[in-house]
């Protein structure tokens, strides 16, 4: 009775005020409409395979560009500070730089999920509540809406462009691209895995089975912990691991 389900929710949730945080963490099994506009509504939904079809070719192409650029032998680390002690970056380092990008993505995945997607917007701020619902709240409200489990390519490209720009400022051009493409691959794996954790049926005892159980606990019991999706690694140092006894009781 707090919202009209026959109308788009995005413009309603901001009026929930102090009731929003409790309401958004009470899941329902029904589709959500966000926008009045059919065009905006269409682009706010994405089938899982679209992410792979769009970004996998980009990962392969940028990986080839990075490797062939490193093979030219012109890339050196710290060359902007000193020419005498700068370190050459050979093409053989590319796999390790790529893996570094994937590792950094896993950290970024955790930080975004915890501090952006799970921020608690002020009850008096209509716009921050609306933004939170658009970014992640609608997923917690309707976790079984298969069309909203992965990030639409258009807004994803804007976020990626931002992080690519940061890497280009911090690192030599080719090195920044190599780290970026590893992170982009990590993102694709994350989005595919997130969809699978909701709709897949992994075999009991496997790594993915444990992740699925962990993510289900995050959605339905421990919304303030368990922020790792593709890995639980970062929940350990940041002390947001879901207590193990909750799984032992279930078993």
C-alpha positions, 0 to 999 in steps of 0.5 A, spaced: 500 500 500 506 504 500 506 504 492 502 504 486 504 497 482 500 499 476 505 506 475 512 506 474 516 506 481 522 510 480 518 517 481 514 514 487 520 511 491 522 518 493 516 519 497 517 513 502 522 517 506 524 513 512 520 507 510 524 506 504 530 502 507 525 497 510 521 497 504 526 496 499 529 490 502 523 486 503 523 482 496 517 481 491 517 476 486 514 481 480 516 485 475 518 492 476 516 498 471 521 504 472 519 509 467 513 512 464 517 512 457 517 506 453 523 507 450 527 509 457 524 502 460 526 498 454 533 501 455 533 500 462 532 492 461 538 487 458 538 480 457 544 476 460 547 474 453 547 482 451 553 483 456 557 478 453 555 479 445 557 486 446 563 486 451 567 480 449 569 482 442 571 488 445 575 485 450 579 480 445 580 486 440 583 491 446 587 485 448 590 484 441 591 491 441 595 491 448 599 485 446 601 488 439 603 495 442 607 492 448 611 488 443 613 494 440 618 495 446 616 502 447 613 502 453 617 503 460 614 504 467 616 510 471 619 514 464 615 520 466 619 521 472 626 518 470 629 515 464 635 512 467 631 508 472 625 507 468 623 499 467 621 496 460 614 493 460 615 487 455 609 483 451 610 477 456 608 481 462 601 482 458 598 476 462 600 478 469 598 485 467 591 483 465 590 479 471 592 485 475 586 488 472 581 483 473 584 483 481 583 490 481 576 489 478 574 485 484 576 490 489 572 495 485 566 490 485 566 490 492 567 497 493 561 499 489 557 494 491 558 496 498 559 503 498 554 506 492 549 500 491 548 499 499 548 506 501 543 508 505 540 515 502 537 520 507 530 519 508 529 527 507 532 526 500 528 525 494 533 525 489 538 520 493 532 515 494 530 515 487 538 514 485 539 509 489 533 505 487 535 506 480 542 503 481 541 497 486 534 498 490 530 495 484 534 489 484 533 488 491 526 489 491 525 484 485 531 480 485 527 475 480 526 480 475 531 477 469 531 483 465 534 487 470 540 482 473 546 485 468 548 492 467 545 495 460 551 497 455 549 504 454 550 506 462 556 501 463 560 504 457 560 511 461 562 508 467 568 504 463 570 511 460 571 514 466 575 509 469 579 508 463 580 515 463 583 515 470 588 509 468 590 513 462 592 519 467 596 514 472 599 509 467 603 509 460 598 509 455 599 502 453 600 499 460 593 503 462 589 500 456 592 493 459 590 494 466 583 496 463 582 490 459 583 486 464 578 489 469 573 489 463 574 482 462 573 481 470 566 485 469 564 481 464 565 475 468 562 478 474 555 480 470 555 473 467 556 470 474 551 474 478 546 472 473 547 465 474 547 466 481 540 468 481 538 463 475 543 457 475 543 451 478 550 449 480 552 442 483 552 442 491 559 442 493 562 446 488 565 453 488 559 456 484 554 453 489 557 456 495 557 463 492 549 462 490 548 460 497 552 466 499 548 471 495 542 468 497 543 470 504 545 477 502 539 478 499 534 475 504 537 475 510 544 479 511 543 485 506 548 489 510 554 484 509 556 479 504 558 484 498 562 480 494 559 477 488 564 473 484 568 472 490 568 472 497 575 474 498 574 482 500 569 480 505 574 478 509 579 484 510 573 488 510 570 484 515 563 484 512 563 476 511 556 473 512 557 469 519 558 461 517 554 459 522 548 461 518 550 456 512 551 450 518 544 451 520 541 451 513 545 444 512 
